[in-house]
Amino acid sequence: MRLNPFDLRLDPSDLRLDRSELITRRRALWLMGMGGAALLAADAASPTRAGMADQGQFVVRPATHATPPPRRPTPRPASWTSARLAATTPKKPISDLRQLVPPPPGASVALTLDDGPDPRWTPRILDLLDEHDVRATFFAIGSQVKRYPKITRRIVDAGHQICNHTMNHPISFRGMSGKRLETEIGEAHDRIAQVSGVVPTFFRAPGGNWTPRVLDVVAEHGMLPLDWAVDPRDWSRPGVGRIRKALLKCEAGNILLVHDGGGDRSQTLKALRSVIPELKKRGMTFVSL
């Protein structure tokens, strides 16, 4: 049905407009006309709308968003080589850097931290490491990675290595079934890779509880078993002085064990504040795995 403009019936009072109101209405009508023309031009330029307009239909296109490519985790090489590290004794846990092929250069030590990430202590330790330009290796628990993904990514973004310390940190593997053992190691491996974008290349058994079956599962996931040479037992909170004294006894090639999670790590943090610069002063180089 078409509307005949001459059929409109206007009340004479509608024509009583002052000059300013008349100008305002005229301008509004002009703007509406310009906007309508622009919309018509846009519709005409669209092949889809132009084709459907003759049929009295309209097409609404859904908003499209670019889909980011899937994240494909890859192993992160050690800080001293771009090659994949191997061990001279793959059936035994590694406790010294010189067991690796290739070995790190010079007077190197590896600072490793277990049981994180922790929302209170891991960021503080990361700040300390950044202050002294030190790269470390974090053995993360899968459930903690799941709970604190931002801290996990911060570890990796800062250039540190991240490795597997099981999904839930069971103290003993000895009475554990093969299925549960596979779950603890395999789920942590996948979780760390998904969250951090880095495939774990090393595994550490909680409490150092190694068995032949543990070593087999670790090898099946392409990881190397890593132990330690220096353990100040900081998890027991023996005092800053004892932690510091034990760490300062280290020698070139040693793997140092401390913790960034699992409890109050204030003593560990205070000890590292003096240990790191002291070892660097001796000529020690901190390397990450």
PyMOL commands that set and color helices and strands:
alter all, ss='L'
color gray80, all
select helices_A, chain A and resi 5-7+12-15+19-45+47-53+97-99+121-131+142-147+149-157+178-196+206-208+212-220+234-236+240-248+266-281
alter helices_A, ss='H'
color red, helices_A
select strands_A, chain A and resi 74-75+86-87+100-101+108-116+137-140+161-164+198-199+202-203+224-225+255-259+285-286
alter strands_A, ss='S'
color yellow, strands_A
deselect
rebuild
show_as cartoon
